[in-house]
C-alpha cells in the first residue's frame, strides 16, 4: 500500500455547462468517499495545453497536498501516454496526459521522484463510448485509487522522467538591449502577465518602452494599481511574482491589443 491522500484537485478544459464536472466529482466519490474534491478550474480554453500548464503552475504552490488531475488532452484516444508523476518526496501526485501539461508544475515542485504510465485496467472505468474521455475513465479513477492508498507502482509500468514531453513555457531573450518577452496570461481584469521575472528588469529604471507590433507606449513601474494615473500604463509585480502590464480599473490587454502568446518588447527609453 502507498500513502493515502485525502484531496483531489481538478483542472480541465471541459467547462461547466453540462454534466461532465459533476460526473468527475462523482467518480471520485464512488471510489474514495473520504476524498475532498477541489476545482482549480474547468475553463481552460479548449485544447490549450499551454494555457492549462500555466494555470496549473500558477496554482501549484497553493494547492493542498494530494492528487492533482490535469485534463487538457487534445490527443485523447491516440498513442500519447497518460501518466502519474510523484513530486515533493511523495507529498503529491500529478496525473494527466504526457503532452507537456504537467511539466511546468512538476518542475516547480522540484522534479519527479517516480513516474508511471497508467495502464492498469483494474484502476480505470470501462469506456462505453471509446477511449476519448481519459479524464473520466482513466485519470480521475487513478486519482481516487491513490487516495485509497494504492501504490503508484500498481497503476502501471515505470517511466523514465527524462522521457516526458517538456512544457511549453516560453523563455525571454535579450537582443540589442531589448528584452523579448511574451504574454503568458490575461486575467479577467485585462492585466497581461509576462514571462518576465522582476530581476530581469534591474537596471532598466522606473520607466520602460513597451513595443507591441508597430505600437510603442511608455510603462511606469508601479507597486499598486492605485498609484497609476487614469489611463497610465503600468508595469508591476503581480500576485504570482511575475511582471504584468496593467491599468488602474482598466484593461491593459484591450488598450494594447494583446492576448496570450503575443510578443512584447521591453527596453529603456531612448
Secondary structure, 3 states (H helix, E strand, C coil): CCCCCCEEEEEECCCCCCCHHHHHHHHHHHHCCCCEEEEEECCCCCCCHHHHHHHHHHHHCCCCCCEEEEECCCCCCCCCCEEEEEEHHHCEEEEEECCCCCHHHHHHCCCEEEEEECCCHHHCCCCCCCCCCHHHHHHHHHHHHHHCCCCHHHHCCECCHHHCCCCCCCCCEEECCEEEEEEEEECCCCCEEEEEEHHHHCCCCCEEEEEECCEEEEEEECCCHHHCCCCCCEEEECCCCEEEEEECCECHHHHHCCCCCCEEEEEECC
